[in-house]
Amino acid sequence: MNMLKKTALILLLLSLALSLCPMALAADGETTLVYASGDYTRINPAMDEHGEINILLFNGLTAHDRDNGVIPALAESWDYDEAACAYTFHLRPGVTWHDGAPFTAEDVQFTIEAIMDPNNLSENAPNYEDVAAIDVLDELTVRFTLSAPNAAFLDYMTMPILPRHLLDGEDFQTSDFFRHPIGTGPYRLERWDEGQAITLVKNEDYFLVPANIDRIVFKIVPDDSVRAMQMHSGELDLAQLTPRDAENFLDREGYAVYDMTTSDYRGILFNFRNPYWTENRDIIPAVCCAIDREAIVQAVLLGHGEPAYSPLQRNEYNCPDVDHYDYDPDRARAILESAGAELGDDGFYYRNGERLGFVIDVAAGDQVRLDMARAAAQQLREVGLDVTAEIPPVVDWGSQMAYLIGWGSPFDADDHTYKVFGTDKGANYSGYSNAEVDKYLTEARETDDPAERTEAYAAFQKALADDPAYAFIAYIDADYVAKETLRGIAPDTVLGHHGVGIFWNVTDWTME
């Protein structure tokens, strides 16, 4: 072999080694973690929820520990004046943004006021709707005065704080900042290759203990099957996989599988803005008890989850004494017939000359949701409802009939209830409205007495069960697969929607 061909072969093998084993040849002993991520069009924690990357780039005044309790972060302490309904936060001195500018109380005021501004259309706005005033007392002290008590307020102060000096006067929906974010977090943005990868490098000046892993690459791999293949090939160090794909790694040498409990549920959202549900809202209980949840948990999740009946099922304020709508096809048919529906010769129910049924929309790219929707649709057809599952090109929240929704929070019970089921709240995508639900959610938010909150949340769950906003299906586990060389994941932490939360202690992680 001549020298030119030999050189080319060496370069080819080197390139292959780098692609298959991203850590193997890290320069100067640096470590790199490659994580399979969904795609991002922007990184904007003030407007959007569920961005796993947020906690790496930003900090809130508070944070959550392994048990999802509230702990200090950018605020080293706080005081609560019960008579004035005011929280005063004392910020850590010496904290800087990734660009070196000092972090101050004005950044805190600026961020929360931006979320509260109705012109910014933030789905997080309901968390702060009772904030009456935000006062900067000095560079390191900020006071929030509330119009009414909010038992979840310290939880909501985990909201990532954004830099005023870079965003003042910018449009919070379109600013280029959210493609080049600068935070105070343990990692800073190094590079963003659109549709390919987002590369973070550790913040050496982090105000807490700097991270051990030098770089984290959020590799964009939205397809579930491709993630599994790339874990097999060694291209990834960590990925959340479907239950079926994760089980293939259980006995594979060099890998660890984490079957983690979440507060993440799935269900069928009924779009009450669609006239169909104005006419047919009374058949929703029949839909609920026509779904064999246990069969779906076993067939789709392979047992990695449990049947769902409530949005607070994995919260300390859960009330099990509500109608679970257990699988009961005879009850479903009885409800339909009591509502005036008649079974046609084609096996479907009709009312007022119209066949009863609807379409469940499912977002593209989530195989588990699609499998759940198809299974539920088949079960509903078996009791006489003409239901199908489809993947629309674009989700039309205003006019679609139903959607395979997912929500869930491991934090205070107010989170993902008040803004999801409250009338006209920021994350109420169903258009659901129930005066009793609103009343009990407000009562629960405005007291920190555990007994009073228990009573209010029980009443909320009973009112919701009597007038369902969703047909709850299942709580799902988050199945993460990692190379054994990655250490420090806390397997017992309860994760949130989409399995978000695994990075809560990322600065403790190591790679051998």
Summary of the structure (lengths in Angstrom):
residues: 512
radius of gyration: 24.7
end to end distance: 37.4
largest distance: 85.8
contacts: 1656
relative contact order: 0.15
helix: 31%
strand: 24%
